[in-house]
């Protein structure tokens, strides 16, 4: 089988930890080039300038963008203008409007745009969605607590405007919630905790319609917590390990205790989209974040430094 060439743009921690292994293991893709100011992948042609890459490698039809959300729009726009299909790391952009603009551009050019949500590809998300389909939700709570120093070491951009702060991981939980609930919910109240020296929140407490709540915190040390608990009219569902393990009424039901299946599934989905000439741009998780930043009460907490 002929593999499709793809370029990986933004060679940082997430690219090296997840994207590169997923591409190396795929029968659909050939990692043919990288673009980054400093990062490289051994044995892969590397560019430091995106315009130079586009001009010199017309043979690469797909670009996967892994840089932070604020600069991503300009790269995606340039890639689409050059006739390349585009895959966006989550969150798909710094604003909703810019992603809508990219979607319109992709449609006008007959190109694929994929706004990825890797946590939706967790092993237990599909079975959880199927189990909930005919249930009535009585109460749901998300607990998403992790250590920013572990997952974003020294990455100050996460605390700058557009970096989203604790919503960078929290949007993963929201991507699962919006996928598995039988009916949509909307935000009604939020409390956001901003370190005194930072521009984005380090913790958030959210309340949604339908008796759904969420607790996000980026200060947890030791074991990390990525749980969703849902009480229904016919039992209790729990998603553990970021959506990779499903429990029904306290008993293991489906999934695997690993996060390493998510990115291979994203690239398999991208291959299908390119083959069929379609796009996948669901912004519902990002809408909840935008609503929280609009509606949320701001509290100031202790200064935070890496």
N, C-alpha and C positions, 0 to 999 in steps of 0.2 A: 504494500500500500504506500502511495506517495504521501509524504507528510507535508503539511502546509508550513511555510516559513513564518515565524513570528519574531518581532523585536520586543525586547523588554526594556522599558524606559523608567529609570529611577532605581538604581541598584543599591538598596538599603537593606535593613534587617528583614522586612517582610518579603522582599524579592528573593533574598538568599535562603531564607528559612522555608518558604512555601512555594513561590512561583517556580523557581529553578528546579527543585526536586519534582514538582508536578509535571513540568514540561519534559524533563529528562525521562520520566517514566511513561510518557504518552506515546501512543502509536499514531496520534493525529497531528502532532506538532514537532517542528524542528526549531530550536532556539538558534536563530541565524545571526543575531546582532544584539548588542546592548547599547544604551545611550545613558550616560551618567557623567556628572562632573568629576567623580573620583572613583566610583565603584566599578568593578569588573567581574566577569565570570571567566574562569580559566578556560582557555581554548576557544573562546567566542570573540569574533571581531567586535571591537569596542569603539564607540564614537563619544565625543564629549559635547557635540553640538547637534541639535535635533534637525535643523535645516540642512546641515551637511549630510546627515543620515538619509533624509528624505530624497535628497538630490542624487546621492551615490548608490542607493539600494532600492531602486524601483521594483526589484524582484521580490521584495518582502511585502505581502499584501495586508498583514495584520500587525497592529501595534497594541501592546498591553501596557497601560500606564499605571505605574506604582508609586509615583511621587506624591507628596502631600497634596491635599485638595486645592489649596489656593492657586498654585501655578498650573494646575492640571488643565484648565479650560483652554489656555493658549496652545498647549500641545495637542489636545484633542481636536481643536479647530483646524490646526495646521495639518494634522494627519488626515482628517476627513477631506480637506481641500485638496490634498494630494492623492485622493482616491483610495485611502487605506481604511480597512475595517478597524474599529476601536473597541477595546475592552478596558473598562474603568474599575480600578480598585475601589473599595468602599471607603468613605462615603463618595458617591460619584462626582461630587463637586463641592465648591464652597458655598454655592447658593442654588436654590431650586431653579431660578430663572435661567442660569447658565446651562443647566442640564437640559431644560426644555429647549433651549436654543440649539444645543448639540443634537438633540433628537430630531428636531425639524431639519437640520442640515443633513443628517444621515438619511432621512427619508427622501429628501430632495435629490440626493445623489445615488440612491439605491444601494446604500452601504449599511453594514451591520454596526449597531451600537449596543453594547451590553453593559449595563450598570449592575455590577456583581454585588451579591450579598453572601459572603462565604459561609456565614453561620446557617443560612437556609439549607446548605448542603450537608449539614451535620447528619450523622447516621440515623438519628431517631426523630428528625423533624417530620419526614413524610409519614411514618407510622403514627406519630402524635396527631398530626392533622387528620388522618383517617379516623382515629379513635374518637376525636372530638366532633366529627362532622354531624352526628345526630344527637349530641348532648346539649343540655342547657348549662351555660356557665353561671355558677353562683358567685364565685370569687376567684381572682387570680392575682398572684404576686410574683414579681421578678426580684431576685437578689443577684446583683452583678457587681462583685467587689474584687478588684485586682490591684496589683502593685505597678504603678506607672513607671517606676524605676527599673522594673524587670523587663517590661514590654516596650518601653520607649526610652531607653537609657540616654540621657543627655539631649533629648530631642525637644528643644525649646519651642519648636513650631506648634506643638500640641497645645501650648498655653498662650499662643498669639491669636489675634482675630482670625477667624476662619479655621482654626485648628480643632475646634469643638470641645476641647477638654475631655471631661469624663464621658461625653457623648461619643467620642471616638470608639471606645469599647461598648458603651451603652447602646449604640445604634445596632450592634450585633443582636442584642436581646430584642430590640424592637423589630428587627427584620424577621426574627422567629415568630414573635407575637403576631405580627401582621400576616404571616403565612398560615398559622395554625388555627387562629380563632375562626369559628363559623360565621361570625358577624363582626364588622369593623367597630372600633371604638375611637373616641376622640379625647384629647387632653382637656381636663377641667381645672387643674391646679398644679402648680409646681413650686418647689423651693430649691434654689440653686446656691451652692456655697462656692464663693470665689476666694482664692487666696489673696491676701492684701497686695501682693506683688505680681498678680497674674490677670490676664484678660479673658480667660475662659474658666468654667467651673471645674472644680476637683471632685464635687459630689452633687447629687441631685436626688430629690424625692418627688415622685410624680404620681398624680391621681388621674385616672381616666374614667370615662363613662363605663357602665357595665360592671362596676365594683372591681376594677383592675388597678393595681398599684405597682410601683417600682421603686427600688432603692439602688442607686448607682454610687459607687465610691471608688476612688483611685488611690486610696491610702492603705489598702489592706496588705499586710506583710504575711509571710508564711503561706499556708495553703490558700489557693484562690477559689472564689465562689462564683459559679455561673449557673444559677438555678432558676427554673420557672415552675411554680406550683399552681395547679388549677383544680379547684373544687367544682364538681359538676353534680347534676341530679342523679348520676349513676356512677359515682366513684371519684377517686382522686388521681389525677395525672401529675407526674413530676418529670421534668426534663433536667438532667444533670450533665455536668461536663460540657457546658455550652451547647446543649442540644444533641449530644452524641449518645446519651444513655437515657432510655425511657423506663420509668417505673409506673405501674398501675396498682393503686392501693398498696403501695409500699414494696411491691415485688418487681424485680427486673423483668422487662417485657420485650425490649428490642434495643438494638444499637450496639456500639462498640466503644470501649473506653479509650478513644484516641481522637485527636483533632486532625490527623494527617490525611483523612479522606476528603476534606472539604475542597481544597484547591484542585485536585485531579477532577473532581466533579464539575467545578467551574469551567475548566478548560474543555471538558467533554461537551458541556452545554454550549460554549462558544463555538466549537467545531460544528455542532448541529445548526446553530444560528447562521453561520457563514454559508454552510451547504444549502440551506433553505432560503437564504436571502432575506432573513427577518431580523428584527431587533427585540431586545428585552430591556425595558426601562421602567421599572417600578419604583416610584419615589415615596411610597407610603411611609417607610421608616424615617426618612428624612423630613417628611411633613411633621411628624411628632416632635422631632428635635427642634425644628423651626418654631413650632407652637410653644414648646417649653421655653425657648429663649425669648419669645414674645410675651408670654403670659407669666413667666416665673417671677417669684419674689426673690430678690437678690440679697444674700447674706454674705458678710465678709468674715473670713476665717483666717487662721494663721498663715503667714507667708510660707511659700513652698519653694525649695531649691533642690536640684538633683544632687 
